[in-house]
Amino acid sequence: MDKLKNKILEHGNVLSNDVLLLDGIINHRVEPKLMMEIGKEFARIFAGERITKVITIESSGIPAAFATAYELDVPMVFARRKKTLIADPDAYCERVPSFTKGIVTDLLVSKQYLSPDDSVLFIDDIIANGDAARGLVKIIERSGAKLVGLGVIVEKTFQNGGKLLREQGVRLEPLVRISSLHNGQITFE
């Protein structure tokens, strides 16, 4: 996706050799037309799979997951990061560290929205160390649902998240792979 790469170069902000801020296109400010193109691309990549739901993690994965679910004409579910007063007390829960937030949070998915009958596509924004993604994969496994794959907008291949998920047997499909942020420069694979 050359358009996505160009947007990353135009709006991405390299904060360190490990951190790329994409608030200008996918995390804080969202470009709807670009998200719909991303959704179409994920739908194309995972065509042929019997997907019943698209799942993601609150909040950065929601726009891309929504666009993908729209293209596939299936519901979207997102894992909440905070338990609320009205949250389902019988939810799947996994405690995970967040690389970009620098904190540990809980991922919660209501059991009524994920079942053994589901075949789910996991969509996320960026994979770095993959801790949150592995946490959601554990929730999907505990539910008995089938994980058909994980589509990520950006994989930072210089960090281990993607590698670890692939070693777990997860089909990981990034739209863009970034091999380095060294010296403030974004280097694509």
Secondary structure, 3 states (H helix, E strand, C coil): CHHHHHHHHHHCEECCCCCEECHHHHHCCCCHHHHHHHHHHHHHHCCCCCCCEEEEECCCCHHHHHHHHHHHCCCEEEEECCCCCCCCCCEEEEEEEECCCCEEEEEEEEHHHCCCCCEEEEEEEEECCCHHHHHHHHHHHHHCCEEEEEEEEEEECCCCHHHHHHHCCCCEEEEEEEEECHHHCCEEC
